[in-house]
């Protein structure tokens, strides 16, 4: 007797597609066979559909205090949205308050998340206050199961920035202690100069957010971070890469045999900087900003060639009232957009269906690679006997408009309004429990778990 049998689906791995049934018991995959005849409490028909390992979103910001407000999705709403997108685990950023230890920071975020998450989650520590005491704390944090740290090269005025010395120190430590250093790469002095210049000139509309962060601002910072990674032999992961210049820098490092890991997001793959000139331009303000059509094409090529290895979301939504804080000054617009629900639909509809990437690569970018890089594999990121029964069933023929009515974030607009996708997750199972079943939410608040992760071993 098993709890669930998923029947007649096409199982997708990073390398194969094959038809088989999946037997689930006590939250684990216990059998994969062409025809499972064991009795089951629940049978899910996946005929005509793809069965994927549950997606892992490596970049979310639920309940994030930022720029005088807090992101609109709490851990309940945000993980419900994630589940509708086929995501079974998120890795959220715990932002270190000034004067707090890394462990204090983790406990603050667990206090928010544990009672609310409907799917599993883990944490990165976003470092804002690095000193000798914090460096001495690294081993304790790693043993706890948090094995990645983010440093911001910009956001000096917001109190988040780490200078090159601190970045060097963390990259150096990452080699010995085996953790991953994530970097938000933008040249702070240049973008600060441009922001101040535009403000002096009275140029305060949303397009000047993008114009204050031209491509080279990201490209130079990525090159600098890579240079420091080479100098230390450290483990570097570039978050939310958005430019051709960034990809060129990553590709050069890879061609030299030095691994640099880069992620991108759905909005950088389908939306352009033209959005900033529309009536709702402030809704699209995030950092780095949206880029050109040429950058979009290059990012897709980066995925196809696997120089970009993960696709997350940077899910950090603010409603229209919050965005209106910056109606007269782009520097006051809270930076962030939604995204965790659309990772798979956009990758499948715009990537797989257009023969830019394969569905096997989709599995790599959304699940397998993330699990490998962030210490969740083989518990997650794979469909295999003994793994957590984290399953996404994708209907390749399901069509949907990415409208505010069809998405599940708490904000009152959609940055993808009018965009239609074909190929959508219809059922999401986390540790053997259906969370979304045939596009209906059936999960429960607080049933997700914090997942400790192992130390970094590479991809």
C-alpha positions in Angstrom: 0.0 0.0 0.0 1.4 3.4 -1.0 0.0 6.9 -0.4 0.0 8.1 -4.0 0.7 6.7 -7.4 1.2 9.1 -10.3 0.2 7.2 -13.4 1.1 7.4 -17.1 3.2 10.5 -17.0 6.4 11.4 -19.0 9.2 11.7 -16.4 11.8 14.3 -17.2 15.3 14.2 -15.9 18.3 16.3 -16.9 19.2 13.7 -19.5 16.1 11.5 -20.2 12.4 11.5 -20.9 10.5 8.2 -20.2 7.1 7.0 -19.4 6.6 5.4 -15.9 4.5 5.5 -12.8 5.8 6.9 -9.5 4.9 5.4 -6.1 5.0 7.7 -3.1 4.9 6.7 0.6 5.7 8.7 3.8 6.9 11.7 1.8 9.4 9.8 -0.3 9.5 8.2 -3.8 9.5 4.5 -3.1 9.0 3.0 -6.6 9.4 4.0 -10.2 8.1 1.4 -12.7 6.3 1.2 -16.0 3.2 0.0 -14.3 2.8 0.2 -10.5 0.0 -2.1 -9.4 0.2 -1.5 -5.6 -2.9 -0.1 -4.0 -2.8 3.6 -3.4 -4.9 5.9 -1.3 -4.7 8.4 -4.2 -4.1 8.0 -7.9 -3.1 11.0 -10.0 -3.5 10.6 -13.7 -0.6 12.3 -15.5 -1.3 11.0 -19.0 -0.3 13.4 -21.6 1.7 15.5 -19.1 5.3 15.9 -18.1 6.4 14.8 -14.6 9.2 17.0 -13.3 11.2 17.2 -10.1 9.8 20.0 -8.1 11.3 23.3 -8.9 13.6 25.0 -6.4 13.5 28.8 -6.5 16.9 29.9 -5.2 16.1 33.6 -5.0 13.1 35.0 -3.1 12.4 37.9 -0.7 9.2 37.2 1.3 8.3 39.7 4.0 11.4 41.8 3.1 11.8 45.1 4.9 13.2 47.4 2.2 13.1 51.1 1.2 10.6 52.1 3.9 8.1 49.3 3.4 7.9 45.5 3.4 7.4 43.2 0.3 3.7 42.5 -0.1 3.8 38.7 0.0 4.3 37.1 3.4 5.6 33.5 3.5 2.1 32.1 3.2 1.0 34.0 0.1 4.5 33.8 -1.5 4.7 30.0 -1.1 1.2 29.6 -2.4 2.2 31.5 -5.5 5.3 29.4 -5.8 3.3 26.2 -5.5 1.1 27.3 -8.4 4.2 27.7 -10.4 5.4 24.2 -9.7 7.9 25.3 -7.0 8.3 22.9 -4.1 11.2 24.6 -2.3 12.3 28.3 -2.0 15.5 29.6 -0.7 14.8 33.0 0.9 17.3 35.7 1.8 17.6 36.4 5.5 18.9 40.0 5.6 21.3 40.5 8.5 20.2 43.5 10.7 23.1 45.7 11.7 24.6 44.4 15.0 23.0 41.0 14.7 24.8 37.7 14.4 24.2 35.4 11.4 22.4 32.9 13.7 20.2 35.8 15.1 19.4 36.6 11.5 18.4 33.0 10.7 16.2 32.8 13.8 14.4 36.0 12.8 13.6 34.6 9.4 12.6 31.2 10.7 10.3 33.0 13.1 8.5 34.5 10.1 8.6 31.5 7.8 8.0 28.4 10.0 4.3 29.1 10.9 3.3 30.1 7.3 5.1 28.2 4.5 3.0 25.8 2.5 6.1 24.3 0.8 9.6 23.6 2.0 12.2 26.4 2.3 15.8 27.1 3.2 17.7 30.3 3.7 20.7 32.3 2.5 22.3 34.9 4.8 22.6 38.3 3.2 25.6 39.8 4.8 25.5 43.5 5.7 27.7 43.7 8.8 30.9 41.6 8.3 33.6 41.7 10.9 36.0 39.3 12.7 33.2 38.1 15.0 31.0 37.2 12.1 33.8 35.5 10.2 34.4 33.3 13.3 30.7 32.4 13.2 30.8 30.9 9.7 31.4 27.2 10.8 28.4 27.3 13.2 26.1 28.6 10.4 27.3 26.0 8.0 26.8 23.2 10.5 23.3 24.5 11.0 22.6 23.9 7.3 22.8 27.4 5.8 25.6 27.1 3.3 25.4 30.3 1.1 25.9 33.9 1.8 25.0 36.9 -0.3 27.0 40.2 -0.5 25.8 43.4 -2.1 28.2 45.4 -4.2 25.7 48.4 -4.4 23.2 49.7 -1.8 25.6 51.8 0.2 23.0 54.3 1.4 20.6 51.5 2.3 23.3 50.0 4.6 23.6 46.7 2.7 26.8 47.2 0.7 30.0 45.2 1.2 33.2 46.6 -0.1 35.8 44.7 -2.2 37.8 43.8 0.9 34.8 42.1 2.5 33.9 40.3 -0.7 37.5 39.1 -1.0 37.4 37.9 2.6 34.3 35.9 2.1 35.5 34.4 -1.2 38.7 33.4 0.5 36.8 31.7 3.3 34.5 30.0 0.9 37.3 27.9 -0.5 38.3 26.5 2.9 34.8 26.2 4.5 33.0 25.1 1.3 30.2 27.5 0.9 28.8 29.6 -2.0 29.2 33.3 -2.2 26.4 35.0 -4.0 27.0 38.5 -5.3 24.7 41.3 -6.4 27.0 42.9 -8.9 26.6 46.6 -9.7 29.3 49.3 -9.6 28.1 51.4 -6.6 30.1 54.6 -7.1 29.1 54.9 -10.8 25.4 54.2 -10.3 25.4 56.6 -7.3 27.0 59.3 -9.5 24.4 58.8 -12.2 21.5 58.8 -9.8 22.7 62.1 -8.2 23.3 63.6 -11.7 19.7 62.8 -12.8 18.2 64.1 -9.6 20.1 67.4 -10.0 18.7 67.7 -13.5 15.2 67.0 -12.3 15.0 63.7 -14.2 13.0 61.6 -11.7 10.7 59.4 -13.8 11.0 55.6 -13.8 13.2 55.4 -17.0 16.0 57.1 -15.1 16.2 54.2 -12.8 17.3 52.1 -15.8 19.4 54.9 -17.2 21.3 55.2 -13.9 22.3 51.5 -14.2 23.5 51.0 -17.8 24.9 47.6 -18.8 28.5 48.4 -18.0 27.5 49.0 -14.3 26.7 45.3 -14.0 29.3 44.1 -16.5 32.2 45.8 -14.7 31.1 44.6 -11.2 30.8 41.0 -12.5 34.3 41.2 -13.9 35.6 42.6 -10.6 33.9 39.9 -8.6 35.2 37.2 -11.0 38.7 38.6 -10.6 38.5 38.3 -6.8 37.1 34.8 -7.2 40.1 33.8 -9.3 42.5 35.5 -6.8 41.1 33.5 -3.9 40.0 30.3 -5.8 36.6 31.1 -4.2 33.1 29.9 -5.0 31.2 32.6 -6.8 27.6 32.7 -7.9 26.3 35.8 -9.7 22.7 36.5 -8.9 20.2 38.0 -11.3 22.5 38.4 -14.3 20.8 40.7 -16.9 23.3 41.8 -19.5 25.4 40.6 -22.5 28.5 42.1 -20.7 27.9 40.0 -17.7 27.5 36.8 -19.7 30.7 37.6 -21.7 32.6 37.9 -18.4 31.2 34.6 -17.1 31.9 32.8 -20.4 35.5 34.0 -20.4 36.0 32.5 -16.9 34.4 29.3 -17.9 36.5 29.1 -21.0 39.6 29.3 -18.8 38.4 26.4 -16.8 37.3 28.4 -13.7 33.7 27.8 -12.8 31.5 30.8 -12.2 27.8 30.1 -11.6 25.2 32.5 -12.9 21.5 32.8 -12.6 18.9 34.9 -14.4 15.1 35.5 -14.0 12.0 35.3 -16.2 11.5 39.1 -16.4 15.0 39.5 -18.0 14.0 36.9 -20.6 10.8 38.5 -21.9 10.5 42.1 -20.8 12.5 45.1 -22.1 13.4 48.6 -20.8 10.6 50.0 -22.8 8.3 49.2 -19.9 9.7 52.1 -17.9 8.3 54.6 -20.4 4.7 53.4 -20.0 2.1 54.8 -17.5 2.9 52.0 -15.0 6.7 52.3 -15.4 7.3 52.2 -11.7 5.8 48.7 -11.5 8.8 47.4 -13.4 11.5 49.0 -11.2 13.9 46.3 -9.9 17.7 46.2 -9.7 19.3 45.4 -12.1 16.7 47.0 -14.4 15.1 45.5 -17.5 17.4 45.6 -20.5 17.2 45.6 -24.3 15.9 43.0 -26.7 19.5 42.3 -27.7 20.3 41.4 -24.0 17.2 39.1 -23.9 18.5 37.2 -27.0 22.0 36.8 -25.4 20.5 35.5 -22.1 18.6 32.9 -24.0 21.8 31.9 -25.7 23.5 31.7 -22.3 20.8 29.3 -21.2 21.0 27.2 -24.3 24.8 26.9 -24.0 24.4 26.4 -20.2 26.7 29.2 -19.3 23.8 30.4 -17.2 23.0 27.5 -14.9 19.9 28.5 -12.8 16.7 30.4 -13.2 15.2 31.9 -10.1 12.7 34.7 -9.6 13.9 37.5 -7.2 10.3 37.3 -6.0 9.9 40.6 -4.2 6.5 42.1 -5.0 5.2 45.5 -4.0 1.6 46.6 -4.6 0.7 49.7 -6.6 0.3 51.8 -3.5 3.8 50.9 -2.3 5.2 51.6 -5.8 3.5 55.0 -5.7 5.9 56.0 -2.9 8.2 56.9 -5.8 5.6 58.6 -8.1 7.7 61.8 -8.0 11.2 60.3 -7.6 12.4 57.0 -9.0 14.8 56.6 -6.1 11.8 56.2 -3.8 10.2 53.4 -5.8 10.6 50.1 -3.8 12.8 47.8 -6.0 11.2 44.5 -6.7 8.8 42.5 -8.9 7.0 39.1 -8.5 8.1 36.0 -10.3 8.2 32.7 -8.5 4.9 31.6 -10.1 6.1 32.1 -13.7 9.5 30.5 -13.9 8.4 27.3 -15.4 5.5 28.7 -17.6 7.9 31.2 -19.2 10.8 28.8 -19.6 8.5 26.2 -21.1 6.4 28.5 -23.3 9.1 30.9 -24.5 12.1 28.5 -24.3 11.1 24.9 -24.8 8.2 25.5 -27.2 10.4 27.8 -29.3 13.2 25.1 -29.4 15.7 27.5 -27.7 16.2 25.1 -24.7 15.1 21.5 -24.1 12.7 20.4 -21.4 15.7 18.5 -19.9 17.5 21.8 -19.6 14.5 23.3 -18.0 14.8 20.6 -15.3 18.4 21.5 -14.9 17.9 25.2 -14.5 14.9 25.0 -12.2 15.7 22.0 -10.1 18.7 19.8 -10.5 21.4 22.5 -10.8 19.9 24.4 -7.9 19.8 21.4 -5.7 23.4 20.5 -6.6 24.8 24.1 -6.0 22.9 24.7 -2.8 23.4 21.4 -1.0 19.9 19.9 -1.4 20.8 17.1 -3.8 20.0 14.1 -3.8 17.1 14.8 -1.3 15.7 17.2 -3.8 16.2 18.1 -7.4 15.7 14.6 -8.8 13.0 12.0 -9.4 14.6 8.9 -7.8 13.8 6.3 -5.3 14.6 7.6 -1.8 14.3 11.3 -2.8 11.7 13.6 -1.4 8.5 13.2 -3.3 8.6 16.7 -4.7 6.8 16.5 -8.0 5.6 19.0 -10.6 3.1 17.9 -13.2 3.2 20.1 -16.2 0.4 20.1 -18.8 2.1 21.2 -22.1 -1.3 22.1 -23.6 -2.6 24.3 -20.7 -2.9 27.9 -21.9 -3.1 30.8 -19.5 -2.8 34.6 -19.6 -0.4 35.9 -16.9 -3.0 38.3 -15.6 -3.6 39.5 -12.1 -6.7 37.4 -12.0 -4.8 34.2 -12.8 -1.7 34.7 -10.6 -1.6 34.3 -6.9 0.8 37.0 -5.5 -1.0 39.6 -3.3 -0.2 42.6 -5.5 -2.9 44.2 -7.5 -1.3 44.1 -11.0 0.7 41.8 -13.2 4.0 42.9 -14.8 3.1 40.2 -17.5 -0.4 41.5 -18.2 -1.5 40.4 -21.7 1.2 37.8 -22.0 -0.1 34.3 -22.7 1.8 31.1 -22.0 1.2 27.5 -23.1 2.6 24.9 -20.8 1.7 25.3 -17.1 2.1 23.3 -13.9 -1.3 21.9 -12.9 -0.3 19.8 -9.9 2.4 20.4 -7.3 3.4 17.8 -4.6 5.8 18.6 -1.8 7.1 15.7 0.3 4.3 13.5 -0.8 1.5 16.0 0.0 -0.4 17.6 -2.9 -0.2 21.4 -2.5 -1.9 22.3 -5.8 -4.1 19.7 -7.4 -5.5 20.3 -10.9 -4.9 24.1 -10.4 -6.7 24.1 -7.0 -4.9 24.9 -3.8 -5.2 22.0 -1.3 -2.2 22.7 0.9 -2.0 23.9 4.5 -0.3 26.9 6.1 2.7 25.9 8.1 3.1 22.4 6.6 6.3 23.3 4.8 9.6 22.6 6.5 13.0 24.3 6.9 15.5 22.1 5.0 19.1 22.2 6.2 21.6 22.0 3.4 25.0 20.4 3.0 28.2 22.3 2.2 29.1 23.3 -1.4 30.7 20.7 -3.6 30.2 22.2 -7.0 27.9 21.4 -9.9 
